[in-house]
């Protein structure tokens, strides 16, 4: 297409009304159905991000997530500029800001990717109704999931509450469509639009907290794609073992990229498929892989949140409303800061504070310790994770904490109480994970590092460890705490 033809082509496109593309948890350009549909309309595309934490139903992004969001928006903005468009940044009520942009530009359509948090669903429904009432096109698209939550039902037409039949049902459905390519260019709106600077949103923490996160992560679509390609090499060989070893790099670490939509589940599905076929795996082998099942758990979490919107704050199993949780600010603080006296728990909590992430096996251990050793409510743990995890996702966070507490769908039985010592010995057998995050124990051998209070005095002295001084004594006795937890569970079973 020569320059004259291109100019005529752009003139015709400019005669089409603009489309507002409202970015949310879909911060990418590839496999973006709303973006592709906006481009297909033929007119200018106006990319918009609106910071509106008060409309999140009490679940606005926590500190670590806000840091990630800042980095991701910065990278998305750079990508959009290369395509010929600028990201418009606003702060305020979403409906008001979207209407303002429509009035300023003459846009007749607003497209966005769906989210599944209860408050956001209600907000989006209201926005769609208001735009439609004014004769404007308001359209949402699937961006985050393989299957919409309302599409998966059991034989009774009800939502699943157990993972295995849910995932089997998903796997017999048609495979997700091939991912969409990113557009080669965007036709931008010809006039400058009012926009805040990214720094004006004040997303980055003001305290000295982000150094470890800057080192540990590369937010953005490019970082997500590179991470996926590296992980595919191990997904079918070492993942089933490595995913349980916090002392090894055996997990994908894709969860924050998936949460912010820097990569889609559909892209992950097809990347795994291509890699499996390249290595001679059958379809049944790769569909039955452990890592693909982890994508299934993410789907299941959104399925549950959609159908049981009360679960971020209330147990799915109603009898747990009577559970005799206690309040103890000192015990909670010791857990939050990694000062419990149990090395695997403390290592996990310190990794979380430093990097905004924690290995999934350790997440289960520290969560079990909070709710079953300390008898502190699971909601308290969920709130701490929400503020400190870069991958804080309301659906997955809720599923994980209710699973550990025994009060949710497909939950672990309450009597399954993780022993932090034996878990450390099994999954961090050489103590390398503990040594990294609890350096005051670094000179202890693997024999003692997971229960240093039991080490002989001469061993402690040679390692420079003074229990109760350089490293805390255990804040509870696990055996006694376990029995207390079982007694409390028995009381609610009896209706006490």
ROZADREN-75049 format. One record per atom (N, C-alpha, C, O): residue in one letter; x, y, z. Coordinates in steps of 0.1 Angstrom, whole numbers, plus 5000, padded with zeros to 4 digits. Atoms other than C-alpha are relative to their C-alpha. Last residue first. Example, Ala and Ser with C-alpha at 12.3 -4.5 7.8 and 13.67 -1.06 7.14 Angstrom:
S499149895000;S513749895071;S499250115008;S499750225009;A500949885000;A512349555078;A500950125000;A501950125007;
This chain:
X499649914989;X478747425700;X500450144997;X500850225005;X500949884999;X476847265672;X500350095011;X499550175015;X501050044991;X478546925676;X499050115002;X498050105009;X500750125006;X480546975644;X498949965010;X497849915005;X501049955010;X481347325657;X499349884994;X498149904989;X501049924994;X482947185689;X499050054990;X497850064993;X501050094995;X484846915671;X498850085006;X497750035005;X500750065011;X486647175651;X498949915005;X497749915000;X500949895004;X487647355683;X499249964988;X498049994987;X501149984990;X488947035697;X499050114996;X497850094997;X500950115002;X490946965665;X498850015010;X497749975007;X500749985013;X492547305667;X498949894998;X497849924994;X501049894998;X493447265704;X499150024987;X497950044988;X501150064993;X495046925695;X498950115003;X497750085003;X500850095009;X497147085668;X498849945008;X497749945002;X500849925008;X498247365691;X499149924991;X498049954988;X501149954992;X499547115717;X499050084991;X497850074993;X500850124996;X501546925691;X498850055008;X497750005006;X500850055011;X502847245674;X499049895005;X497949895001;X499550145002;X504047405706;X499049944990;X497849934992;X501050114996;X503347775701;X500749874999;X501749854991;X501049924993;X505548095697;X498949915005;X498149955014;X501350025006;X508547875689;X498950075008;X498950065020;X500550134996;X511648045704;X498749984993;X498050084990;X501050024990;X512848335684;X499749865004;X499949774996;X501150055007;X516248365666;X498949965011;X499349915021;X499849985014;X519148575677;X498949944991;X498849994980;X499249885001;X517748605712;X500350034985;X499750124979;X500649904992;X515148345721;X500750134999;X500250235005;X501550015000;X517248065708;X499450105010;X499850105021;X500549994986;X520848185706;X498550004999;X497950114996;X501549994997;X522348085673;X499750005014;X500249915022;X500349864996;X526048155664;X498550025002;X498050135001;X500749935011;X526347825645;X499650145003;X499150214995;X499149995011;X529047695669;X499450064988;X500150124979;X498949914998;X526947785698;X500950024988;X501350134984;X500549875001;X523847615685;X501150115001;X501150204994;X500349985014;X525747295679;X499550144998;X499950214988;X498849985007;X527247315714;X499850034985;X500650104978;X499449874997;X523847365730;X501350034992;X501550144987;X499250004988;X522347055713;X500750145002;X500950214992;X498550025003;X519747135686;X500750005014;X500450085023;X499750144996;X516047095696;X501549974999;X501949875003;X500150004986;X515347475694;X500349865006;X500549855018;X498749964993;X516747465659;X499949995015;X500949985022;X500449994986;X513847265645;X501250045009;X501649955016;X501449985000;X514047305607;X499449995014;X498250015016;X500449875004;X517747375607;X498550025000;X498050145001;X500649924989;X518747085629;X499350134995;X498650195002;X500650084989;X519646795606;X499350095010;X498350045016;X501350045004;X520147025576;X499349925011;X498149925012;X500150115009;X523147175594;X498549974996;X497650015004;X500550124995;X523047515611;X499949894989;X499749934977;X498950094997;X525347785597;X499549875007;X500349785010;X499350055012;X522547975579;X501149905003;X501449814995;X499850154998;X520248005609;X500949944990;X501049814989;X499550024987;X520548385612;X500249855003;X500849825013;X498550015000;X520148395574;X500649985014;X501749935015;X499749994985;X516448315576;X501549995002;X501949895007;X500949904994;X515448385540;X500150015015;X499650115020;X500149885008;X518248215521;X499250115007;X499650225007;X498749924999;X519147965548;X499950134992;X500450234997;X500049934987;X515447855550;X501350085001;X501250205006;X501149905000;X515347775513;X500050085013;X500050205013;X499649895008;X518647595514;X499050115000;X499450235000;X500249874993;X517647375543;X500450124992;X500650234998;X498649954997;X519047055527;X500050135007;X501050185012;X499250104993;X515646875527;X501450045004;X502050005014;X498749925000;X513547175518;X501049925007;X501649965018;X499949925012;X510446985508;X501150104999;X501350164989;X500350075013;X510546685532;X500250094988;X500750044978;X499050115002;X512446835562;X499749934986;X500649884980;X498749955003;X510447165559;X501049894997;X501849904987;X500149945013;X507146985558;X501350064995;X501750054984;X499950115009;X508246775588;X499850054985;X500449994976;X498750074999;X508947085608;X500149894989;X501149894981;X499049925007;X505947295597;X501449945001;X502349984992;X498949994990;X503547015605;X501150084994;X501750034985;X498650015005;X500547085582;X501050015012;X500950115020;X499349894994;X497147025598;X501549984996;X502149885001;X498750005008;X494746805578;X500850125005;X500550235000;X499050074992;X492146775606;X501349984992;X502349924997;X499449924990;X490147045589;X501149935008;X502149995012;X500750024988;X489646835558;X500750085011;X501950105011;X499350104993;X491147005528;X499349975013;X498850075019;X499149974989;X488447195511;X500849885005;X500349775005;X498950095002;X486847105478;X501150025010;X502350005007;X500350105010;X484647415483;X501349914998;X502449964998;X500449965014;X485347615514;X499749884992;X499549774997;X501449955000;X485547585552;X499550034986;X498450094985;X500950115000;X488647365557;X498550044999;X497649965001;X500849994987;X490847655568;X498949895000;X498349865011;X499250034988;X493347555541;X499250005013;X499549915021;X499550145001;X490847545513;X500849965013;X500549855019;X501150084996;X489147865525;X500449854999;X499949775007;X500249994986;X492548035523;X498849925005;X498949865016;X498950064992;X493347905489;X499850015015;X500149915022;X500050145001;X489947965473;X501149945009;X500949845016;X501150054992;X489748325486;X500049845000;X499849785010;X499749974985;X493248415474;X498949945008;X499249875019;X499050104996;X492548245440;X500350025015;X500549925022;X500550135002;X489348445434;X500949905006;X500649815014;X501150024991;X490448775448;X499549865000;X499249795010;X501250015009;X493748775430;X498949955009;X499049865017;X501250004992;X496848895449;X498850004990;X498550104984;X501050075008;X499648815424;X498749995008;X497949895005;X500149935013;X502049085437;X498949924991;X498449984982;X499850085012;X501248955472;X499950084987;X499050154985;X498650025002;X501649185502;X500349914988;X501549914984;X499249885000;X498249355506;X501549974996;X502150064991;X500549905010;X496049065496;X500950124999;X501150184988;X499550055013;X498248815515;X499550104989;X500350134980;X498549985000;X497649015547;X500649964986;X501450034981;X499849855002;X493849035540;X501550035000;X501950124992;X500349965013;X493748655534;X500250154998;X500750194987;X498950045009;X495548585566;X499750044986;X500750094979;X498949914996;X493048795586;X501249964991;X501950054986;X500249875006;X490148625568;X501250095002;X501550174994;X499450005014;X491548285578;X499850134993;X500750174984;X500950025011;X490848365614;X500650014987;X501550094984;X500449875005;X493548315640;X499249994987;X499549894980;X501549984999;X493647975657;X499650144997;X498650195003;X500349874992;X497448005661;X498550025002;X498250115010;X499149994989;X498347645651;X499750125009;X499750115021;X500150124992;X495347585629;X500950005012;X500649945023;X501350034996;X494547915612;X499949885010;X498949875017;X500849894995;X497948075611;X498749965005;X498349995016;X499449954987;X500047765608;X499150115006;X498850115018;X500450104989;X497847625581;X500450045013;X499750025023;X501549984998;X498247945561;X499549905010;X498749945019;X500249884991;X502047935566;X498550025002;X498250075013;X499550024986;X502147575554;X499850125008;X499350105020;X500950094993;X499847615524;X500549985014;X499749975023;X501349934998;X501747925512;X499149915008;X498449965018;X499849934988;X504947725516;X498850085004;X498550105015;X499950104989;X503847475490;X500150075014;X499550045024;X501450054997;X502747765468;X500049895011;X499249905020;X500250135006;X506147945469;X498749935005;X498349955016;X499650114992;X505748295481;X499749874993;X498749864986;X500450145005;X505548625463;X500449905010;X501449925018;X501449995004;X505749005470;X499549864995;X498549864988;X500250015014;X509548985469;X498650014995;X498350024983;X498949945008;X510749105503;X499650004985;X500050104979;X499849864997;X507549065524;X501150064991;X501050184987;X501249925004;X506648735508;X500250155002;X500050234993;X500049995014;X510148595512;X498850084994;X499050164985;X499049905004;X510048695548;X500250014985;X500450114980;X500549874997;X506748515554;X501050114996;X500650224992;X501049965010;X508048205536;X499550145002;X499350214993;X499449985013;X511248185556;X499050054990;X499250144982;X499349874999;X509448235589;X500650034986;X500650154982;X501049905000;X507047945582;X500750144999;X500250224991;X500650005013;X509947725572;X498950104999;X498850174989;X499349955011;X511947825602;X499350004986;X499550104979;X500150115009;X509347785629;X500750044987;X500150124980;X499250104994;X510248035657;X500049874992;X500749774995;X500850104993;X507248245647;X500949905008;X500449835017;X499450014986;X509148565638;X499349905008;X499149925020;X499150125001;X508448585600;X500849985013;X502049975012;X498649965001;X507048935602;X501049894999;X502249914998;X499849915011;X503448855595;X501450034998;X501850044986;X500250075013;X503448555618;X500350094988;X501050054979;X498950095002;X504948745647;X499949924987;X500949904981;X498849935004;X502449025641;X501249914998;X502049934989;X500249965014;X499548785642;X501250074995;X501750054984;X499850125008;X500748635675;X499950034985;X500749984977;X498650045000;X501148975690;X500349884992;X501349874985;X499249915009;X497749095678;X501449965000;X502149984990;X498849984992;X495848805694;X501050074990;X501650024981;X499349885005;X492248755684;X501250015009;X501250015021;X499649914990;X490748405687;X500650124994;X501050124982;X498749935003;X488748195663;X500350095012;X499450145019;X499549914989;X485947985679;X501450064997;X502350035005;X498750044996;X484347855647;X500650095010;X500550215008;X500050024986;X480647935646;X501449975005;X501549945017;X500349874994;X480648085611;X500149995015;X500350095022;X498849944995;X482347755602;X499850155005;X500850215010;X499850044987;X478947585601;X501350075006;X501550085018;X500549914990;X478147785570;X500349975014;X500450065023;X500750104991;X480447595547;X499550085012;X500450125020;X501050065008;X481247865521;X499249905008;X498049895007;X499750145004;X482948065547;X498949954991;X497749984994;X500850104992;X482348445548;X500349864994;X500549844982;X500149964986;X484648735537;X499349905009;X499449905021;X498849934996;X485848655502;X500050035015;X501150055021;X498950084994;X483048385500;X501350085003;X502150035011;X499849964986;X480048605496;X501349955006;X501749985017;X499349874999;X480148595458;X500250055014;X501050145017;X500149984986;X479348225456;X500750135004;X501850135010;X501350064995;X478648165419;X499850015015;X498650005020;X501149955008;X481248405405;X498749945006;X497750025007;X500349864997;X483748345432;X498850054993;X498050124999;X500649994986;X483447965428;X499750145004;X498650175009;X501350075000;X483947965390;X499350025014;X498250055014;X500949905006;X486848215394;X498549954999;X497650025001;X500149894991;X488647975417;X499050114995;X498250165003;X500950044990;X487847685394;X499850115011;X498750135015;X501350005005;X489547855365;X498949975011;X497950045012;X500349865002;X492647915386;X498650024994;X497850114999;X500349954986;X492547555397;X499750154999;X498850205006;X501450044996;X492347455360;X499650055014;X498550095016;X500949905008;X495447665352;X498649965003;X497750055005;X500049874992;X497047455380;X499350114993;X498750195000;X501050004989;X495747145362;X500150125009;X499150165014;X501249965006;X497747255331;X498949995011;X497950075010;X500149865001;X500747235353;X498750054994;X498250154998;X500349934987;X500046885365;X500050154998;X499250225005;X498849964993;X499746745330;X499650085013;X498650145014;X500150054986;X496546565320;X501250045008;X501449995019;X501249964993;X496046765289;X499949965014;X499350025023;X499849854997;X499746715280;X498750055006;X498850145015;X498949984990;X499446335283;X500150155003;X500250185015;X500450034987;X496046305267;X501050025010;X500850055022;X500949894995;X497146505237;X499549965014;X499450055022;X501350015005;X500146275232;X499150115006;X499550175016;X501050044990;X503646395239;X498649994994;X498350074985;X500650135002;X506146395211;X499149955010;X498849835011;X499250104993;X508446675222;X499349865000;X499749785008;X498650005005;X507146925196;X500949895007;X501849845001;X500050065013;X503646825204;X501449994995;X501849894988;X500350144998;X504146905241;X500149924987;X500749824986;X498850064994;X505747235233;X499849855002;X500849784999;X499050005010;X502847335210;X501349935005;X501949864998;X500450105010;X500247225236;X501149994989;X501549884985;X499850144995;X501947405264;X499749904989;X500549804988;X498550024999;X502147725244;X500349875005;X501349805000;X499550035013;X498447675234;X501649995000;X502149924992;X500550125005;X497247655270;X500749964987;X501249854985;X499350114992;X499447935282;X499649874995;X500449784992;X498650015005;X498148165254;X500849895007;X501649835001;X500050065013;X494548075263;X501449994994;X501849894987;X500150144998;X495148145299;X500149934987;X500649824986;X501350064999;X496148495288;X500149855003;X501149794999;X500150125008;X499248695293;X498749935003;X498249955014;X498949985009;X499749045307;X500249884991;X500949894981;X500450015014;X496249005321;X501150034990;X500950074979;X500149865006;X497049155355;X499849984985;X499750094978;X501049914992;X496248825373;X499850134993;X498750184991;X501450045003;X497948615346;X499050095007;X498050125001;X500249975014;X501248805349;X498649964995;X497950044988;X500349865001;X500948785387;X499850054985;X499050144983;X501249964994;X500548405385;X499750155000;X498650204997;X500849925009;X503248335360;X498850065006;X498150145000;X500049864995;X505848225386;X499250094990;X499450214989;X500149915011;X506147905366;X500250145003;X500850224996;X501449955004;X507247685394;X500150104989;X501250154986;X500850105007;X510447465398;X498650054996;X497849974990;X500849925009;X513147715407;X499149914992;X499349904980;X499750015014;X514347505437;X499150104992;X498150144996;X498649975001;X514547555475;X500449994985;X501650014982;X499749865000;X510747595475;X501550034999;X501950154996;X498749984993;X510347235464;X500350155000;X500750214989;X500150014986;X506747135457;X501350035008;X501350025020;X501049914996;X506547255421;X499850005016;X499350095021;X499549864997;X509847095414;X499050095006;X499350185013;X499250014988;X508446735415;X500450145005;X500350185017;X500850084990;X505546765391;X500849985013;X500249975023;X501049924992;X507347045373;X499449925011;X499249975022;X499649994986;X510546845363;X498950075008;X499050085020;X498850084996;X509846715328;X500250005015;X500249905022;X500450155001;X506446825314;X501249915005;X501049795004;X501350034995;X506647195324;X499649855000;X498849815008;X500050094988;X510347225323;X498749955003;X498549865012;X498950105001;X510947375288;X500049905011;X500449785010;X500550115008;X507547545289;X501149894999;X500849774997;X500650104991;X508947755318;X499549884992;X499649774997;X499050074992;X511347945296;X499449895008;X500049785009;X499250085009;X508648025270;X501149925008;X501449815005;X500750125005;X506248135297;X500849914991;X500849794993;X500150094989;X508748365314;X499349874995;X499749764999;X498750074998;X509648525281;X499949905011;X500549795009;X499850105011;X505948585273;X501349935001;X501449814999;X500950124998;X505248735308;X500349904989;X500449784991;X499450094989;X508348965306;X499149885002;X499749775004;X498850055006;X507149105272;X500649905011;X501149795007;X500250105010;X503649155285;X501249934995;X501349814994;X500349965013;X504549355316;X499949884990;X500349774994;X501449995004;X506249305349;X499850044986;X500750094979;X500149925012;X509849185351;X498550014996;X498149944988;X501050015010;X510249055387;X500350094988;X501050194988;X500650135003;X512648955414;X499149994988;X498949884983;X499050105004;X515049255415;X499349874996;X499849804987;X499349955013;X512349525414;X501049894995;X501149874983;X501050025011;X510349325440;X500650044987;X500449974977;X500050155003;X513349305464;X499149974988;X499349884981;X498750045005;X513849685462;X500049854996;X500549824985;X500150055013;X510149765466;X501349954994;X501349904983;X500650135000;X509749815503;X500349934987;X500249814986;X498950075007;X511450135513;X499749855000;X500249785008;X499050064991;X508250315521;X501049924992;X500749884981;X499149904996;X506450535496;X501049955010;X502150025011;X499949984985;X504850245479;X501050115003;X502050124996;X498850064994;X504250285441;X500150035015;X499850155019;X500250144998;X500650355430;X501249935007;X501149845015;X499450044988;X500650725434;X499949855004;X499549825015;X500950104994;X498150775406;X500649965014;X499949905022;X501149934993;X499951105397;X499149905007;X498449945016;X499549984986;X503050885388;X498950075008;X498950065021;X500150134992;X501150755358;X500450035014;X499849975023;X498750075001;X500751115345;X499849875008;X499049875018;X499149994989;X497151215342;X501349934997;X501349844988;X499550124994;X495351255309;X501050035011;X501850125011;X499549984986;X493351515291;X500449865006;X499649765005;X501050024990;X493151425254;X500650025014;X501749995017;X499550044986;X495251545226;X498950005010;X498050085009;X499849894991;X493551555192;X500549955014;X500249845018;X499149895005;X493951315163;X500250115010;X501250195008;X500949895001;X492550995180;X500850134997;X501950145004;X500249924987;X494950725172;X499050114998;X498850154986;X500449865005;X494750465144;X499750085013;X498750055019;X501349954996;X496550165159;X499850144994;X500750224993;X500149864997;X499349965144;X498650035004;X497749965002;X498749945004;X500549605139;X500050155003;X501150205005;X500149925012;X497649465160;X501450064996;X502250085005;X500049864997;X498649185184;X499850094988;X500350054977;X498849925001;X497848845172;X499850145005;X498750195005;X500049905010;X494848645185;X501350085000;X501950105010;X499949864996;X495348335205;X500050094988;X500550064977;X498649965000;X494048005190;X500150155004;X499250235001;X499649965014;X490547915201;X501550055001;X502050085012;X500149865002;X490147725234;X500550044986;X501549984981;X498849934997;X489847345230;X499850154998;X499150194989;X499249965011;X486247225228;X501250075005;X501150155014;X500549905009;X484947085260;X500950034989;X502149984989;X500750065011;X486046755274;X499350104991;X498850064981;X499150065009;X488746925295;X499349934988;X499949914978;X499449905009;X486347155312;X500849944989;X500849994978;X501149945009;X484146875325;X500750104991;X500350114979;X500350105011;X487246695338;X499050054991;X499050034979;X498950005010;X488247015355;X499849904990;X500149924978;X500049875007;X484947055374;X501050004989;X500750034977;X501050005011;X484846685382;X499850134992;X499550134981;X499750105010;X488246715399;X498949984990;X499249994978;X499149965011;X487747055416;X500049894989;X499849924977;X498850094999;X484746995438;X500850014988;X500350014976;X499349974988;X482047255443;X501249915003;X501849925014;X499250104993;X480647255408;X500650065013;X500850185015;X498649995000;X477947505399;X500749895007;X500249835017;X499549914989;X474447385393;X501550014999;X502149934992;X500149865005;X472647245362;X500550105011;X500250225010;X501349944995;X471946915379;X499950144996;X498950215000;X501150065006;X474546735357;X498750065005;X497650044998;X500050144998;X477246985368;X498749944994;X497950024988;X501050044991;X477647325352;X500149855002;X500549784993;X499650134994;X480447515334;X499049965011;X498850035021;X500150105010;X479247795311;X500249865006;X499849764999;X501450055001;X478448035339;X499849894989;X498849844988;X500550074988;X482048075349;X498649944998;X498349845004;X500749914991;X483248165314;X499449925011;X498949815009;X501550015001;X485647925299;X499450095010;X499850115021;X500250105011;X489447945292;X498549994997;X498049984986;X500250144997;X489648255314;X499849924988;X499649974977;X499250064989;X491048605315;X499949855001;X500849795007;X498649975002;X490048805284;X500849915009;X502049885006;X499250084991;X486448735278;X501550024997;X501950014986;X499550115007;X484749035261;X500849915011;X501249965021;X498950064993;X482549325271;X500449874994;X499649804987;X499850145003;X480549555249;X501149945008;X502250015009;X499250044989;X478949895254;X500249854999;X499249785001;X499750144999;X477550045222;X501049985012;X502050045012;X498650035002;X475950385226;X500249855002;X499549785009;X499850045014;X472250455222;X501449974996;X501849974985;X499749895008;X471950645254;X500349974986;X500850064978;X501149914999;X470250365273;X500250134992;X499250194987;X501050055009;X472950135261;X498850095000;X498250114989;X499549985014;X475650345278;X498949964990;X498650034980;X500049855002;X473750355311;X500450034986;X499850124980;X501449955001;X472949985311;X500050154996;X499250194988;X500650055013;X476549885303;X498650054998;X498250094987;X499449935011;X477850105331;X499449964987;X499150054978;X500649864999;X475349955356;X500650084988;X499850154982;X501450025004;X476449595346;X499350144999;X498650174989;X500050015015;X480049705349;X498649984994;X498450034984;X499649875006;X479549825385;X500049994985;X499550094978;X501149914998;X477649505395;X500350144993;X499550194987;X501150055009;X480349275380;X498850105001;X498350144991;X499749965013;X483049485397;X498949964990;X498650044981;X500349865001;X481449445431;X500350054986;X499650144981;X501449974998;X481249065427;X499750154998;X498850194991;X500349974986;X484749015413;X498650055002;X498150134993;X501050084993;X484548855379;X499850025015;X499249945021;X499550054987;X486249075354;X498949935007;X497849945004;X500850034988;X485349115317;X500949975012;X502049915011;X499950154997;X487449275291;X499449985013;X499550065023;X499150044989;X486449615278;X500049855002;X499249784996;X499750144999;X484849795248;X500949975012;X501850065015;X499050034990;X483250135247;X500149855002;X499149785004;X499950134995;X481350255216;X501149995011;X502150065010;X501450064999;X480050575200;X500149855006;X499049785005;X500050155001;X483150785204;X498649955002;X497850015010;X501050055009;X482451155198;X500049854998;X499449804989;X499450065013;X485851245213;X498949964990;X499249944978;X498949935005;X485151475243;X500349954986;X500850034977;X500549875004;X481651335250;X501250084993;X500950154983;X501050025012;X482850975249;X499650144996;X499650174984;X499250025012;X485851075271;X499149984988;X499550034977;X499249885003;X483551235297;X500849984987;X500850064979;X501049915007;X481150935296;X500750134996;X500550184985;X500250055013;X484150705304;X499050094992;X499250124980;X498849985009;X485250925332;X499849954986;X500250014977;X499949865003;X481750945348;X501250034990;X501150114981;X501049955009;X481150575345;X500250154996;X500050184984;X499850055014;X484550485359;X498950054991;X499250094979;X501150105003;X484250705390;X500149964985;X500150044976;X501449964996;X487550885395;X499149894998;X499449774996;X500350044986;X491150885382;X498650055003;X498350165000;X500949924993;X492150905345;X499949945014;X500249835017;X500150044986;X494950785323;X499150095008;X499450215008;X500749904992;X494750795286;X499849955014;X499249855016;X500950044989;X497250555270;X499550125007;X500350205013;X499649974986;X498650695238;X499049965010;X497849975007;X501049954991;X498350555203;X500650035014;X501649975017;X500649885005;X500650495173;X498950065009;X498250165005;X501150035009;X501550135177;X499350124995;X498550124986;X499450065012;X504950225193;X499049964989;X499349964977;X499449895007;X503050455217;X500649944987;X500650014976;X501149935007;X500850155227;X500650124992;X500250144980;X500450095011;X503849945237;X499050084991;X499150074979;X498950005010;X505350225258;X499649924988;X499949964977;X500049875006;X501950275276;X501150014989;X500950074979;X501149995010;X501749905282;X500050134993;X499850134981;X499550075012;X505249915298;X498949994990;X499250004978;X498949935006;X504250195322;X500449934987;X500749994977;X500549885008;X500950035329;X501050074993;X500850124982;X500750055011;X502749715340;X499450104991;X499450104978;X499050055010;X505149885362;X499349954987;X499849984976;X499349885005;X502450085380;X501049964989;X501050024978;X500949935009;X500249775383;X500750124994;X500650154982;X500050075013;X503049585399;X499250074990;X499650084978;X498749995006;X503549845426;X500049934986;X500549994977;X500049875006;X499749855431;X501450034994;X501550094984;X500750005013;X499749475435;X500150144994;X500250154982;X499150075009;X502449495463;X499350004986;X500050024976;X498749935003;X500549765482;X500849934990;X501350004981;X499149984989;X497049605479;X501350074996;X501650094984;X498750075000;X494749655450;X500850045012;X500850155016;X499149935009;X491149765458;X501449945002;X501749885012;X498950085004;X489149495475;X500850074990;X501250014980;X499150034988;X486649695496;X501249924996;X502049895005;X500750084989;X483949665469;X500949975012;X500749865018;X499550145000;X486349765441;X499349925011;X499749815013;X501050085006;X484650095433;X500349855000;X499649784993;X501250004991;X486650305458;X498949914994;X497949895001;X500050104989;X489850195440;X498850005008;X498549895014;X501349974992;X488950395408;X500049905011;X499149815011;X499750044986;X492150435387;X498850035008;X498550155011;X500649924990;X490850455351;X500349945014;X500049835016;X500050074987;X492850325321;X499550105011;X499950215011;X500249934988;X492050425286;X500249915012;X499849805012;X499750094988;X493050325251;X499950095013;X500550205014;X499549924989;X491350535224;X500249925012;X499249885019;X500150074988;X491050345191;X500650095011;X501750135010;X498949994990;X490450545160;X499649925013;X498549905016;X499749874996;X487950405135;X501150015010;X501849915012;X499549915010;X487650085116;X500450145003;X501250204996;X501049905003;X485449875137;X500450104990;X499650164983;X500950055011;X487949585134;X498950104997;X498450104986;X499249985012;X490449775157;X499149974988;X499150044978;X500049855002;X487849785185;X500750034987;X500350124980;X501349955005;X487149415180;X500050154998;X499350194989;X500250055014;X490849325182;X498750054994;X498650094983;X499249925009;X491249535213;X499849974986;X499750054977;X500549865000;X488349375230;X500850094991;X500250174984;X501250005008;X489549025220;X499450144999;X498950184989;X500949904993;X493049075233;X498850024992;X498850104982;X501150084996;X495248775223;X499050095009;X498750055020;X500350135007;X498249005221;X498849935006;X498649945018;X500549975014;X498149365232;X499749884992;X498949884983;X499250065011;X498549325270;X499450054986;X498350104986;X498949915004;X497349475302;X500949944990;X502149934993;X499850065013;X494049285306;X501150084993;X501050134982;X499150114998;X493149345342;X500349924987;X500149804986;X500250034986;X491649685334;X501049895003;X502249925004;X499150104995;X491949855300;X499849995015;X499550085022;X499849984986;X488950045286;X500849895006;X500449775007;X499550134995;X489150065248;X500450025015;X501450085018;X499249994988;X487150365237;X500349865005;X499449785006;X500450104990;X486050325201;X500950025012;X502150035011;X499050074992;X486250625177;X499349895009;X498149905012;X499949954986;X483550695151;X501049935008;X501349815006;X500750084991;X484450615115;X500150055014;X501150115018;X501449965001;X485450905093;X499149915008;X498049945011;X500349894991;X488950855105;X498650055000;X498150115009;X500150054986;X489050515089;X499650115010;X498950095019;X501350084999;X488150665055;X499949955014;X498849955020;X501249915000;X490850925060;X498749935001;X497849975009;X500149944987;X493350655070;X498850105001;X498250115011;X500550114991;X492750455038;X499750065014;X498750035021;X501550015003;X493050775017;X499449905009;X498349915014;X500649884995;X496450835034;X498549994998;X497750035007;X500050014985;X497550475029;X499350125005;X498550115015;X501150104996;X496650494992;X499849995015;X498749985020;X501249935004;X498750814988;X498849905004;X497849955009;X500349904991;X501650655008;X498650074997;X497850105006;X499149885000;X501750334989;X499450115009;X498450095015;X500949885000;X500050005000;X500950125000;X501750145010;
